[in-house]
């Protein structure tokens, strides 16, 4: 006979988080990780009682120690576990210090694209203060810090933004002392999370009978529409407009090519002779080729886990190309502006007429065609600079939203 309580539980939508412990942890860190999982589960169940929270524990002691410090490797592993299980989110816990690219000593990192979080206990361990403290007190303090980080990351994955107030759970944490001061999230923030969680907890598309016989293309198009808010969130969190700054080798190769082309008479003559339509299609072609080359060369869409269509996979499959395309487009716009400024400010009219002798009329349209041509070719050459970027670093730049 089914009780009223059982009936209520079965009616609640399930939100499942994988809690993955990797490596051979020391006993204090292991106990802190397990306690954090219990505390986080209790907290989420208390503030979101309308959902059935399940924090599934997985341990992998054989995870290669050399990979544990590489943030993107851990997030990739978390994303793979999330795809295979499948979970709504995946949190990986390690006792090895994380290697940061944006911060020297990060405690955690997250990726909206992968739906994954990684937390290191290495710099969260309590018990280093002069006053010391009992092992139980240290354990409680470490687990409290881990819980604050986990909620901060899950908050971001569900659309929350940073807060300036130091006691808020979405604060810009700069020290472990600030983690200790965290008082959690406000009711407004919890309401915002609740709205996102309702979408996340919905039955997945592949679990619905009417979509099981759908072609892969239609399946992913439908999934993209359903997850449009999550896709937009993943792209914005990645800040693709900063890719030209973060990918210095790509930018250096592109700028070098631009300078060489601007000093070549043949480039001026060819660029200025192009029609506006030809210049436009050339730029579109170069954007497509450059984006495709970087994605393939850096294996940004490498398959993780099973190959059957999954709704969860749509965020990575669509957001990664969009992030790279927006980053490349930003670089392209900067190249065009720089080229146009150099053409108009540094080159005398007589020099231009001599270099572009076959062009009968030289005006702003011709300068713009030249800038588009030079920018397009420089972009293609700049893409070759992607092969000089460390593959793990480029994946980190594209996929990791933030280091905390």
Protein Blocks (a to p, Z undefined) as FASTA:
>chain_A
ZZfklmmmmmpccdddddddedjddfklmmmmmmmmmmmmmmmmmmmmmbccdddddddf
kbcfklmmmmklmmmmmmmmmmmmpcfbdcdddfbdcddfkbmbdfbdcdfklopacddf
klmcghiafnlpafklmmmmmmmmmmmmmmmmmmmmnopacdfblkbmkbccfbfklmmm
pgbjafklmmmmmmmmmmmmpccfklpmklmmpcfklmmmmmmmmmmmmmmmmmmmnomm
lmmmmmmmlmmmmmmmmmmmmmpmklmmmmmmpcfklmmmmmmmmmmmmmmmmmmmnopm
gcehjfbdcfklmmmmmmmmmmmmmmmmmmmmmmmmmmmmmmmmmpcfklmmmmmmmlmb
dcfklmmmmmmmmmmmmmmmmmmmmmmpcfklmmmmmmmmbdZZ
